Amino acid sequence: MDLQKTFDMGENKLLVGAGYQKEDMDLFSSSKNNNSTYQRDNYSVYASYDWKVSDNSNLIFNARETWATGCDGYQKDNKTGTSKYTHNDNLSKFTPELQYIYKVNDDSSFYAKIGKSFRLPNLTQIFGNGNMNPALDLKPEQGTHYEIGYKSNIGKGNLRFAVFNYKIKDSIDADVKYDKDGFIDEVDYFNEDVKNTGVELSYAIKHDDNWSTRWGATYQNPKAQNIHNYGDMAWHQIYNKYQLQGAVDYTQSKFAASMSVNFVGDRMSTRASITKPQREIKPQCFTDLHFTYAPEKNQKAFLHINNIFDRLDITSNSTSNFYSLGRNFMVGYEYSF
């Protein structure tokens, strides 16, 4: 349930709201658990105030209080015979955010924002389910985020530029173990600290009535810190350092087509251990082609072709490989009544 109300206060706006979510998970004859029921009640209250400071600037204040109650349970590991009771009666966090927008003119503006984030682990991550092992000490994620940017409409084009930084304490990640046949045997969830600093640049332009293009680039430096995985408290690179994107769009009357390319490079696996050390991962390159034809307003035929060059790319960021699907397509027809 989510309730919210917006109040117009002259040139300013106020939004207030509240939310409630009840979670209920039943485990029946799982290999890692006795038959058990786990519940959690999640509550939140929030507000947002958009203050027009001047003709060219706005300050936006956002705030949310989130808390969870009733998250407890009795867990028994049938493999070891050990049991443990966990009780987290009051998981709560206050997450404010402040954003400033300065309008240079009708076509360009600067913005800056700082905020906090909070995310509870799922019940399956805490208590286990199937091949997911219990992680009763799993903590919520708590982050601090910064971003500054510039937006501008230049002629027929749109330019976007941003610099960002964030640090998340107790980020939730998973370690996957496989059996001798290559199937997933066990999944263990754990907390680690992560941080990242980067820049993003994108540009989209409409060349004429038919053709338009979109381009983008991201350079970042994501790192993780976890003595359990790396053996020390140094920061280690994870994920990718750069990403390049491009797309060409074409429209003509009732016909439309689009081709996109997404290249991800300088990749590093997230975790390291004695048996599976951290390693470099080859770049990814995703290519997709889409066609649509709409003979009438309420009808559309489409063809989607993914992985045009039939690449075998590694999609996972861990020490184990998950591969992309080869060239594949979907053809269909939609009719709206």
GUTOR-274124 format. One record per residue: x, y, z of N, C-alpha, C in turn; residue in three letters. Coordinates in pm, whole numbers, padded with zeros to 5 digits, always signed. Example, Ala and Ser with C-alpha at 12.3 -4.5 7.8 and 13.67 -1.06 7.14 Angstrom:
// residues 2
+01319-00569+00780+01230-00450+00780+01320-00330+00780ALA/+01285-00225+00708+01367-00106+00714+01290+00003+00787SER/
***
This chain:
// residues 337
+00085-00118+00000+00000+00000+00000+00089+00123+00000MET/+00053+00220-00086+00129+00344-00093+00031+00460-00110ASP/+00036+00556-00020-00052+00673-00024+00032+00799-00030LEU/-00005+00892-00119+00069+01017-00127-00024+01130-00171GLN/+00015+01251-00133-00065+01369-00163+00030+01484-00197LYS/-00003+01555-00304+00076+01670-00346-00001+01798-00317THR/+00068+01898-00262+00008+02028-00231+00078+02135-00313PHE/+00002+02213-00389+00056+02328-00461+00058+02448-00367ASP/+00176+02506-00349+00194+02618-00257+00253+02735-00335MET/+00173+02792-00424+00223+02898-00509+00322+02844-00609GLY/+00443+02892-00606+00549+02845-00695+00619+02721-00639GLU/+00584+02681-00519+00648+02567-00454+00551+02449-00448ASN/+00608+02330-00428+00526+02209-00419+00573+02123-00302LYS/+00476+02064-00235+00505+01973-00124+00436+01839-00151LEU/+00511+01732-00136+00454+01597-00148+00482+01522-00020LEU/+00379+01457+00035+00395+01373+00154+00332+01238+00125VAL/+00385+01135+00188+00332+01002+00163+00376+00902+00267GLY/+00318+00783+00259+00350+00674+00349+00328+00542+00276ALA/+00404+00442+00314+00392+00312+00249+00401+00198+00349GLY/+00342+00085+00313+00345-00035+00396+00356-00157+00305TYR/+00441-00250+00344+00456-00376+00270+00474-00490+00369GLN/+00396-00597+00351+00408-00715+00435+00469-00827+00352LYS/+00574-00887+00406+00639-00999+00339+00614-01127+00419GLU/+00589-01236+00347+00560-01364+00410+00624-01473+00326ASP/+00710-01553+00385+00779-01659+00312+00764-01791+00387MET/+00715-01893+00318+00700-02027+00375+00801-02120+00309ASP/+00875-02192+00392+00973-02289+00342+00923-02429+00376LEU/+00916-02515+00276+00866-02650+00296+00971-02751+00252PHE/+01023-02829+00348+01112-02941+00319+01230-02901+00234SER/+01285-02783+00258+01407-02744+00187+01524-02823+00242SER/+01623-02846+00161+01739-02925+00205+01817-02855+00314SER/+01801-02722+00326+01878-02647+00426+01794-02603+00545LYS/+01663-02625+00541+01578-02568+00645+01470-02666+00689ASN/+01425-02647+00812+01301-02711+00853+01185-02634+00792ASN/+01065-02694+00795+00948-02620+00749+00928-02499+00840ASN/+00930-02380+00781+00927-02260+00863+00853-02150+00790SER/+00806-02053+00868+00741-01935+00814+00812-01811+00866THR/+00842-01720+00774+00910-01597+00811+00829-01479+00758TYR/+00821-01375+00839+00745-01257+00801+00824-01131+00833GLN/+00787-01024+00763+00849-00895+00791+00751-00785+00751ARG/+00737-00684+00835+00652-00568+00807+00742-00448+00778ASP/+00727-00390+00660+00807-00275+00619+00721-00150+00615ASN/+00768-00043+00677+00696+00083+00682+00786+00196+00630TYR/+00723+00299+00576+00799+00417+00535+00709+00539+00535SER/+00766+00652+00571+00701+00782+00555+00802+00872+00482VAL/+00752+00957+00395+00843+01036+00314+00779+01170+00279TYR/+00866+01263+00238+00821+01397+00199+00920+01455+00099ALA/+00869+01541+00012+00951+01611-00085+00901+01754-00098SER/+00994+01849-00091+00957+01990-00101+01040+02056-00211TYR/+00973+02105-00314+01037+02172-00426+01023+02323-00406ASP/+01135+02387-00372+01134+02529-00337+01194+02610-00451TRP/+01118+02699-00509+01167+02787-00614+01238+02905-00549LYS/+01370+02898-00544+01449+03000-00474+01448+03131-00552VAL/+01462+03121-00684+01461+03239-00770+01407+03198-00906SER/+01407+03290-00999+01357+03259-01133+01444+03153-01201ASP/+01569+03139-01159+01662+03048-01226+01705+02929-01142ASN/+01659+02918-01020+01711+02811-00934+01602+02750-00847SER/+01618+02620-00820+01528+02544-00734+01609+02459-00638ASN/+01556+02447-00516+01609+02353-00418+01502+02248-00391LEU/+01542+02121-00397+01447+02012-00373+01496+01932-00252ILE/+01414+01927-00147+01445+01852-00026+01362+01723-00027PHE/+01429+01610-00018+01361+01480-00008+01404+01412+00121ASN/+01312+01342+00184+01345+01270+00307+01254+01149+00320ALA/+01310+01039+00368+01232+00917+00388+01283+00847+00515ARG/+01189+00802+00594+01221+00717+00709+01165+00578+00680GLU/+01253+00477+00682+01215+00339+00652+01248+00253+00773THR/+01156+00163+00810+01187+00069+00918+01112-00062+00896TRP/+01168-00168+00950+01110-00301+00938+01100-00364+01076ALA/+00991-00435+01101+00970-00501+01230+00927-00646+01206THR/+00943-00726+01310+00895-00864+01305+00980-00957+01222GLY/+01103-00917+01192+01190-01001+01110+01268-01094+01202CYS/+01212-01213+01229+01281-01309+01314+01251-01449+01264ASP/+01327-01545+01312+01305-01683+01270+01405-01778+01331GLY/+01371-01906+01326+01456-02013+01377+01508-02092+01257TYR/+01638-02107+01250+01700-02168+01133+01782-02290+01174GLN/+01763-02401+01104+01841-02521+01129+01903-02569+00999LYS/+02033-02591+01003+02105-02645+00888+02109-02796+00901ASP/+02035-02865+00815+02028-03011+00824+02161-03079+00791ASN/+02248-03009+00722+02377-03068+00685+02469-03077+00808LYS/+02470-02972+00890+02559-02971+01006+02486-03001+01137THR/+02353-02988+01136+02276-03011+01258+02274-02894+01353GLY/+02340-02784+01317+02342-02666+01404+02219-02580+01378THR/+02182-02500+01478+02067-02413+01464+02099-02277+01522SER/+02022-02178+01477+02045-02042+01521+01915-01964+01514LYS/+01896-01877+01612+01775-01793+01615+01818-01649+01591TYR/+01749-01583+01501+01779-01443+01473+01656-01358+01499THR/+01678-01238+01549+01568-01148+01579+01614-01006+01554HIS/+01562-00944+01447+01592-00806+01415+01462-00726+01426ASN/+01439-00672+01542+01308-00613+01570+01293-00473+01511ASP/+01404-00403+01489+01390-00266+01446+01505-00229+01353ASN/+01489-00260+01224+01583-00217+01123+01532-00087+01065LEU/+01603+00023+01085+01550+00151+01042+01662+00238+00986SER/+01622+00334+00901+01719+00426+00842+01648+00551+00795LYS/+01709+00666+00820+01663+00795+00769+01747+00832+00648PHE/+01683+00856+00534+01756+00882+00410+01714+01016+00351THR/+01789+01122+00378+01759+01253+00319+01829+01269+00183PRO/+01781+01362+00103+01845+01397-00022+01822+01545-00050GLU/+01925+01612-00101+01916+01754-00136+01962+01771-00280LEU/+01881+01839-00360+01915+01862-00500+01899+02010-00533GLN/+01999+02064-00605+01996+02204-00648+02000+02208-00800TYR/+01909+02287-00861+01901+02300-01006+01914+02448-01041ILE/+02010+02479-01129+02027+02617-01175+02001+02622-01324TYR/+01901+02698-01364+01862+02711-01504+01938+02827-01568LYS/+02033+02793-01657+02112+02896-01725+02024+02973-01822VAL/+01948+02899-01904+01851+02958-01996+01746+02851-02025ASN/+01663+02874-02124+01556+02779-02155+01609+02646-02207ASP/+01735+02641-02248+01790+02520-02310+01900+02452-02229ASP/+01943+02507-02119+02053+02445-02045+02039+02468-01895SER/+02092+02374-01817+02086+02385-01671+02195+02301-01607SER/+02236+02344-01487+02327+02268-01402+02248+02210-01286PHE/+02297+02097-01232+02233+02041-01114+02339+01975-01025TYR/+02309+01964-00898+02395+01896-00802+02306+01832-00697ALA/+02341+01712-00653+02261+01647-00550+02347+01557-00463LYS/+02302+01540-00340+02364+01451-00243+02253+01381-00168ILE/+02271+01251-00143+02165+01178-00076+02213+01049-00013GLY/+02128+00992+00069+02152+00865+00134+02062+00758+00074LYS/+02106+00631+00082+02024+00521+00033+02021+00409+00137SER/+01919+00325+00128+01900+00216+00225+01823+00104+00156PHE/+01872-00019+00166+01803-00133+00105+01813-00255+00196ARG/+01697-00310+00230+01692-00429+00315+01723-00553+00232LEU/+01790-00653+00290+01806-00779+00219+01672-00851+00207PRO/+01657-00932+00102+01535-01011+00085+01529-01121+00191ASN/+01408-01167+00220+01393-01276+00317+01466-01402+00271LEU/+01464-01429+00140+01534-01548+00089+01684-01536+00109THR/+01737-01414+00103+01880-01395+00125+01917-01416+00271GLN/+01825-01383+00362+01853-01398+00505+01835-01543+00550ILE/+01720-01602+00517+01684-01732+00572+01709-01849+00477PHE/+01748-01821+00354+01777-01928+00260+01653-01982+00193GLY/+01674-02050+00081+01563-02111+00009+01623-02197-00102ASN/+01593-02325-00103+01650-02412-00205+01801-02421-00189GLY/+01875-02382-00294+02021-02388-00285+02082-02260-00229ASN/+01996-02167-00181+02047-02047-00113+02069-02078+00033MET/+02193-02064+00081+02223-02089+00221+02176-01973+00308ASN/+02136-01999+00434+02097-01890+00523+02215-01796+00548PRO/+02186-01668+00563+02284-01567+00599+02220-01479+00705ALA/+02209-01533+00827+02131-01468+00932+02192-01337+00978LEU/+02321-01317+00954+02386-01193+00995+02393-01091+00881ASP/+02323-01115+00771+02326-01024+00657+02268-00888+00696LEU/+02341-00782+00664+02302-00647+00704+02240-00571+00586LYS/+02160-00468+00614+02107-00384+00506+02218-00300+00442PRO/+02195-00263+00316+02288-00174+00247+02260-00030+00288GLU/+02367+00049+00308+02355+00190+00341+02457+00267+00259GLN/+02410+00363+00182+02498+00433+00090+02489+00584+00100GLY/+02594+00650+00050+02597+00795+00034+02632+00824-00112THR/+02553+00911-00176+02564+00933-00320+02578+01082-00350HIS/+02670+01115-00445+02690+01252-00489+02683+01255-00642TYR/+02631+01364-00697+02627+01378-00842+02614+01525-00880GLU/+02692+01567-00979+02677+01699-01038+02670+01681-01189ILE/+02595+01768-01256+02580+01748-01399+02536+01872-01472GLY/+02535+01859-01606+02497+01968-01694+02411+01911-01806TYR/+02302+01979-01838+02212+01937-01945+02190+02055-02040LYS/+02196+02025-02172+02181+02134-02267+02117+02084-02396SER/+02023+02161-02448+01967+02136-02579+02037+02226-02680ASN/+02114+02165-02770+02194+02240-02866+02139+02212-03005ILE/+02067+02308-03060+02007+02287-03191+01911+02169-03188GLY/+01941+02069-03269+01859+01948-03275+01911+01839-03182LYS/+02013+01872-03103+02076+01771-03018+02055+01797-02870GLY/+02073+01691-02789+02064+01698-02644+02194+01647-02583ASN/+02261+01731-02506+02387+01695-02442+02365+01675-02294LEU/+02421+01566-02240+02412+01538-02097+02551+01501-02046ARG/+02591+01562-01932+02721+01533-01872+02703+01524-01720PHE/+02765+01424-01657+02751+01407-01512+02879+01349-01453ALA/+02908+01389-01331+03016+01332-01250+02951+01276-01125VAL/+02983+01150-01089+02916+01089-00976+03016+01019-00884PHE/+02974+01003-00761+03054+00931-00661+02958+00869-00560ASN/+02985+00746-00521+02904+00685-00417+02988+00585-00338TYR/+02946+00562-00216+03007+00461-00131+02894+00390-00057LYS/+02890+00256-00068+02784+00176-00005+02846+00085+00098ILE/+02803+00099+00221+02848+00013+00329+02758-00111+00334LYS/+02819-00228+00346+02746-00355+00355+02665-00385+00229ASP/+02721-00354+00114+02656-00392-00012+02638-00543-00016SER/+02525-00590-00067+02493-00732-00068+02539-00795-00199ILE/+02619-00901-00187+02666-00972-00305+02651-01121-00280ASP/+02675-01203-00382+02655-01348-00370+02777-01422-00421ALA/+02807-01535-00358+02913-01625-00400+02847-01756-00442ASP/+02869-01797-00567+02803-01915-00624+02901-02030-00633VAL/+02859-02146-00584+02941-02268-00594+02872-02367-00687LYS/+02950-02438-00767+02896-02530-00867+02935-02674-00834TYR/+02850-02769-00878+02884-02910-00860+02972-02956-00976ASP/+03008-03084-00976+03101-03136-01077+03043-03133-01218LYS/+02911-03122-01230+02847-03116-01362+02827-02974-01411ASP/+02870-02876-01332+02858-02737-01373+02729-02669-01336GLY/+02644-02735-01255+02518-02675-01212+02539-02605-01077PHE/+02454-02505-01051+02465-02431-00925+02434-02523-00808ILE/+02527-02532-00713+02511-02618-00596+02468-02537-00474ASP/+02539-02427-00446+02508-02345-00330+02530-02197-00364GLU/+02450-02112-00298+02465-01968-00311+02476-01909-00172VAL/+02585-01835-00148+02607-01770-00019+02605-01619-00037ASP/+02521-01550+00041+02515-01404+00036+02602-01346+00147TYR/+02663-01231+00119+02752-01168+00216+02751-01017+00194PHE/+02805-00945+00292+02817-00799+00284+02961-00760+00251ASN/+02976-00655+00173+03107-00596+00149+03087-00447+00120GLU/+03189-00369+00144+03183-00226+00115+03226-00201-00029ASP/+03155-00116-00101+03190-00081-00238+03190+00071-00253VAL/+03267+00119-00350+03268+00262-00382+03295+00278-00530LYS/+03258+00395-00583+03274+00418-00725+03275+00568-00752ASN/+03359+00609-00846+03365+00746-00895+03373+00741-01046THR/+03295+00824-01114+03297+00817-01259+03236+00939-01325GLY/+03242+00938-01459+03183+01044-01540+03099+00979-01649VAL/+02992+01048-01688+02904+01002-01795+02882+01115-01894GLU/+02885+01082-02023+02861+01179-02128+02772+01116-02232LEU/+02665+01184-02273+02576+01133-02376+02531+01247-02467SER/+02504+01210-02592+02460+01310-02689+02364+01243-02786TYR/+02249+01302-02805+02148+01253-02898+02111+01366-02993ALA/+02100+01333-03122+02070+01436-03221+01974+01382-03326ILE/+01880+01466-03366+01786+01433-03473+01836+01500-03600LYS/+01888+01421-03692+01951+01477-03811+01848+01534-03909HIS/+01738+01463-03930+01631+01510-04017+01503+01440-03975ASP/+01403+01442-04061+01274+01382-04026+01282+01230-04013ASP/+01388+01169-04066+01398+01023-04066+01507+00969-03975ASN/+01623+01033-03974+01740+00977-03906+01772+01050-03775TRP/+01811+00970-03676+01861+01024-03550+01964+00928-03492SER/+02054+00979-03410+02158+00896-03349+02170+00929-03201THR/+02218+00832-03125+02240+00847-02981+02376+00787-02946ARG/+02454+00861-02867+02588+00817-02830+02609+00841-02681TRP/+02690+00755-02621+02718+00771-02478+02847+00703-02437GLY/+02908+00753-02329+03030+00694-02276+03032+00711-02125ALA/+03080+00610-02057+03095+00613-01911+03233+00564-01874THR/+03302+00639-01788+03430+00593-01732+03419+00599-01581TYR/+03453+00487-01514+03435+00478-01371+03547+00396-01309GLN/+03549+00390-01176+03652+00315-01104+03587+00242-00986ASN/+03503+00140-01012+03435+00069-00903+03532-00021-00826PRO/+03522-00018-00693+03610-00098-00607+03532-00159-00492LYS/+03587-00267-00437+03525-00336-00323+03631-00364-00217ALA/+03584-00374-00093+03671-00401+00021+03606-00508+00107GLN/+03672-00622+00120+03619-00731+00201+03732-00827+00233ASN/+03770-00833+00359+03883-00917+00398+03851-01065+00380ILE/+03722-01102+00388+03684-01242+00370+03715-01289+00228HIS/+03695-01202+00130+03715-01241-00009+03857-01215-00059ASN/+03916-01104-00017+04043-01064-00076+04163-01092+00014TYR/+04139-01121+00142+04250-01151+00231+04317-01029+00291GLY/+04272-00910+00256+04327-00787+00312+04218-00681+00306ASP/+04246-00565+00361+04148-00457+00364+04175-00352+00257MET/+04254-00386+00156+04277-00294+00045+04155-00290-00046ALA/+04142-00183-00122+04034-00170-00219+04075-00236-00349TRP/+03990-00322-00404+04018-00395-00527+03917-00357-00634HIS/+03964-00341-00759+03875-00308-00869+03776-00421-00893GLN/+03651-00385-00925+03547-00480-00962+03474-00427-01086ILE/+03399-00513-01152+03316-00476-01267+03401-00416-01380TYR/+03347-00317-01451+03415-00260-01566+03452-00114-01542ASN/+03555-00068-01613+03597+00071-01598+03534+00163-01703LYS/+03502+00109-01820+03441+00198-01918+03333+00126-01998TYR/+03242+00206-02054+03131+00154-02133+03100+00254-02244GLN/+03085+00203-02366+03055+00286-02482+02923+00239-02543LEU/+02836+00334-02577+02705+00302-02633+02678+00386-02756GLN/+02610+00327-02851+02572+00400-02971+02448+00340-03033GLY/+02369+00423-03100+02246+00375-03164+02213+00464-03282ALA/+02157+00402-03385+02108+00473-03503+01960+00439-03518VAL/+01875+00541-03530+01731+00522-03541+01683+00577-03675ASP/+01585+00507-03733+01528+00550-03860+01376+00534-03855TYR/+01305+00635-03897+01159+00628-03904+01113+00680-04040THR/+01015+00615-04097+00958+00656-04224+00812+00615-04227GLN/+00725+00712-04209+00582+00685-04210+00546+00581-04105SER/+00504+00463-04144+00461+00360-04051+00572+00262-04013LYS/+00693+00286-04062+00805+00194-04041+00909+00259-03951PHE/+00970+00178-03863+01077+00227-03776+01181+00117-03758ALA/+01308+00159-03749+01417+00064-03730+01520+00127-03637ALA/+01591+00041-03563+01693+00089-03470+01802-00016-03454SER/+01927+00028-03456+02040-00060-03429+02123+00001-03317MET/+02156-00081-03216+02231-00032-03101+02351-00120-03073SER/+02457-00058-03019+02580-00127-02981+02617-00084-02840VAL/+02653-00179-02756+02693-00152-02618+02821-00229-02589ASN/+02932-00155-02571+03063-00217-02549+03108-00190-02406PHE/+03147-00296-02334+03189-00286-02194+03331-00339-02184VAL/+03425-00257-02137+03565-00297-02137+03636-00276-02005GLY/+03759-00326-01998+03845-00322-01878+03770-00381-01759ASP/+03732-00508-01772+03649-00575-01673+03734-00658-01577ARG/+03687-00663-01452+03754-00741-01348+03648-00812-01265MET/+03674-00937-01229+03578-01011-01147+03567-00949-01008SER/+03458-00979-00940+03428-00912-00814+03497-00976-00694THR/+03518-01107-00696+03566-01174-00575+03694-01252-00603ARG/+03767-01278-00497+03890-01357-00508+03897-01454-00391ALA/+03955-01570-00415+03979-01668-00311+04104-01746-00348SER/+04145-01837-00262+04266-01915-00290+04245-02002-00412ILE/+04126-02062-00424+04100-02153-00535+04057-02079-00662THR/+03993-01963-00647+03949-01886-00762+03992-01741-00746LYS/+04116-01708-00785+04164-01571-00769+04091-01474-00859PRO/+04094-01347-00820+04032-01244-00901+04100-01240-01038GLN/+04023-01216-01143+04077-01226-01279+04020-01120-01370ARG/+04089-01094-01478+04038-01005-01581+03937-01081-01667GLU/+03835-01009-01714+03730-01069-01797+03729-00997-01931ILE/+03717-01073-02038+03721-01013-02171+03605-00915-02190LYS/+03619-00815-02278+03513-00717-02300+03384-00780-02354PRO/+03274-00712-02329+03143-00748-02384+03110-00656-02500GLN/+03033-00705-02595+02982-00619-02702+02845-00671-02742CYS/+02741-00598-02700+02605-00637-02731+02555-00557-02851PHE/+02499-00625-02950+02446-00559-03069+02302-00606-03092THR/+02211-00512-03111+02071-00545-03130+02014-00466-03248ASP/+01918-00528-03317+01853-00466-03432+01703-00485-03418LEU/+01626-00376-03433+01482-00381-03412+01410-00318-03531HIS/+01301-00382-03572+01215-00331-03679+01070-00333-03630PHE/+00996-00228-03663+00853-00226-03633+00778-00166-03752THR/+00657-00217-03774+00570-00165-03878+00430-00156-03822TYR/+00373-00036-03828+00240-00012-03771+00146+00032-03882ALA/+00075-00062-03945-00016-00027-04054-00134+00058-04007PRO/-00177+00038-03882-00285+00115-03823-00243+00159-03683GLU/-00319+00250-03624-00286+00302-03493-00285+00194-03386LYS/-00373+00095-03401-00387-00009-03299-00321-00140-03339ASN/-00234-00139-03440-00167-00261-03484-00017-00236-03501GLN/+00061-00338-03469+00206-00326-03487+00268-00464-03504LYS/+00349-00478-03607+00429-00599-03626+00574-00565-03594ALA/+00646-00659-03536+00784-00628-03496+00876-00747-03518PHE/+01004-00715-03531+01112-00814-03541+01229-00763-03460LEU/+01271-00840-03358+01386-00806-03274+01496-00910-03299HIS/+01614-00866-03335+01728-00954-03353+01836-00913-03252ILE/+01871-01002-03162+01969-00974-03058+02098-01049-03085ASN/+02210-00989-03042+02343-01048-03061+02366-01077-03211ASN/+02365-00971-03289+02371-00982-03435+02492-01063-03480ILE/+02607-01042-03417+02730-01107-03461+02756-01240-03390PHE/+02655-01289-03316+02662-01422-03253+02785-01436-03164ASP/+02811-01334-03082+02926-01335-02993+02900-01423-02870ARG/+03005-01483-02818+02999-01559-02694+03062-01472-02585LEU/+02979-01390-02521+03028-01297-02420+03000-01349-02280ASP/+03092-01320-02189+03074-01353-02047+02990-01242-01985ILE/+02873-01277-01933+02783-01177-01876+02800-01161-01725THR/+02861-01258-01658+02877-01252-01512+03002-01172-01476SER/+03002-01120-01353+03117-01044-01303+03191-01118-01191ASN/+03156-01245-01169+03219-01323-01062+03334-01404-01120SER/+03388-01495-01038+03497-01581-01085+03445-01698-01167THR/+03313-01711-01180+03252-01816-01262+03187-01752-01385SER/+03179-01828-01494+03131-01773-01620+02984-01804-01646ASN/+02907-01700-01680+02775-01715-01740+02784-01651-01878PHE/+02741-01722-01980+02759-01674-02117+02630-01618-02175TYR/+02646-01525-02268+02531-01466-02335+02467-01567-02430SER/+02339-01547-02454+02269-01628-02553+02321-01591-02692LEU/+02334-01690-02781+02379-01662-02917+02279-01577-02992GLY/+02302-01560-03120+02209-01481-03200+02068-01537-03184ARG/+01973-01449-03155+01836-01493-03134+01741-01385-03183ASN/+01618-01423-03213+01522-01325-03265+01383-01352-03210PHE/+01303-01249-03214+01162-01260-03177+01081-01183-03280MET/+00980-01247-03336+00891-01182-03433+00749-01189-03377VAL/+00674-01083-03391+00542-01082-03329+00450-00978-03389GLY/+00328-00982-03339+00224-00890-03385+00140-00848-03266TYR/+00113-00719-03254+00035-00666-03144-00091-00598-03197GLU/-00200-00623-03127-00328-00560-03163-00392-00505-03036TYR/-00428-00379-03038-00490-00314-02922-00638-00296-02945SER/-00718-00339-02847-00863-00326-02857-00908-00190-02805PHE/
***
